[in-house]
Amino acid sequence: MNVKFSFDKAIVERRGFTLEDVHRTIKNLFAAHSLPCVSDGDTLAFKGRGHGDDFAVMWDIILSLLHSDWFVECAASCIWLDEDGEEDILAHVGKA
């Protein structure tokens, strides 16, 4: 299982941040739980370590981000991928 994030640079900068700030913030959230960053370009991707709590930890991070106004406004994509396929997480933001 993994999750991928991309951000709208123009919106990020309009909010007074840099893309590097946003990437560092996201990386730190996952690093605090030893979840590796497997793609570090325009799209950040993180994957589980194969531990039983990976699913819960990753979703805890995702849900906390979805409750942050800056993330919802700046995120261009947030895609969850697992053995069941792919899901666009941002498509559900309006339903919460």
C-alpha positions as CSV (number, residue, x, y, z in Angstrom):
1,M,0.0,0.0,0.0
2,N,1.1,3.5,-0.7
3,V,-0.1,7.1,-1.0
4,K,0.9,9.7,-3.4
5,F,0.6,13.5,-3.1
6,S,1.1,16.4,-5.4
7,F,0.6,20.1,-4.8
8,D,-0.4,23.2,-6.8
9,K,2.7,25.4,-6.7
10,A,0.8,28.6,-7.4
11,I,-1.7,28.0,-4.6
12,V,1.1,27.0,-2.2
13,E,3.0,30.2,-2.9
14,R,-0.2,32.3,-2.7
15,R,-0.6,31.0,0.8
16,G,2.9,32.2,1.7
17,F,4.7,28.8,1.6
18,T,7.2,27.1,-0.7
19,L,6.8,23.7,-2.3
20,E,9.8,22.7,-0.3
21,D,8.1,23.7,2.9
22,V,5.1,21.6,2.0
23,H,7.2,18.6,1.0
24,R,9.2,18.8,4.2
25,T,6.1,18.9,6.3
26,I,4.6,15.9,4.6
27,K,7.9,14.0,4.8
28,N,8.2,14.7,8.5
29,L,4.8,13.4,9.2
30,F,5.6,10.0,7.5
31,A,9.2,9.9,8.8
32,A,7.9,10.2,12.4
33,H,6.4,6.7,11.9
34,S,9.3,5.4,9.8
35,L,7.2,5.2,6.7
36,P,9.6,5.6,3.7
37,C,9.3,8.3,1.0
38,V,9.7,6.3,-2.2
39,S,9.3,9.2,-4.7
40,D,10.6,12.6,-4.1
41,G,9.9,14.6,-7.2
42,D,6.9,16.6,-8.1
43,T,4.8,13.8,-6.6
44,L,5.7,12.5,-3.1
45,A,4.9,8.8,-2.5
46,F,5.1,6.9,0.7
47,K,4.7,3.2,1.3
48,G,3.9,0.9,4.1
49,R,6.7,-1.1,5.7
50,G,4.8,-4.4,5.8
51,H,3.8,-3.9,9.5
52,G,0.4,-4.7,10.8
53,D,-0.2,-1.1,11.9
54,D,0.8,0.6,8.6
55,F,-2.7,1.0,7.3
56,A,-3.9,2.7,10.5
57,V,-0.9,4.9,10.8
58,M,-1.0,6.0,7.1
59,W,-4.7,6.8,7.4
60,D,-4.2,8.7,10.6
61,I,-1.8,10.9,8.8
62,I,-4.0,11.3,5.7
63,L,-7.1,12.2,7.8
64,S,-5.1,14.7,9.9
65,L,-4.0,16.3,6.6
66,L,-7.6,16.4,5.3
67,H,-8.6,18.3,8.4
68,S,-6.0,21.0,7.6
69,D,-7.2,23.9,5.5
70,W,-3.8,24.5,4.0
71,F,-3.5,20.9,2.8
72,V,-7.0,20.7,1.2
73,E,-6.4,24.0,-0.6
74,C,-2.9,23.2,-1.8
75,A,-3.1,19.6,-2.7
76,A,-3.5,18.8,-6.4
77,S,-3.8,15.1,-5.7
78,C,-3.9,12.5,-3.0
79,I,-4.1,9.0,-4.3
80,W,-4.3,5.9,-2.2
81,L,-3.1,2.7,-3.9
82,D,-3.4,-0.9,-2.5
83,E,-4.2,-4.4,-3.7
84,D,-7.8,-3.3,-4.3
85,G,-6.7,-0.6,-6.7
86,E,-6.5,3.2,-6.6
87,E,-8.7,5.8,-4.9
88,D,-8.7,9.6,-5.2
89,I,-8.9,10.7,-1.6
90,L,-9.6,14.4,-2.5
91,A,-12.8,13.4,-4.3
92,H,-14.2,12.6,-0.8
93,V,-13.3,15.8,0.9
94,G,-16.6,17.5,0.0
95,K,-18.5,14.5,1.4
96,A,-16.9,14.7,4.9
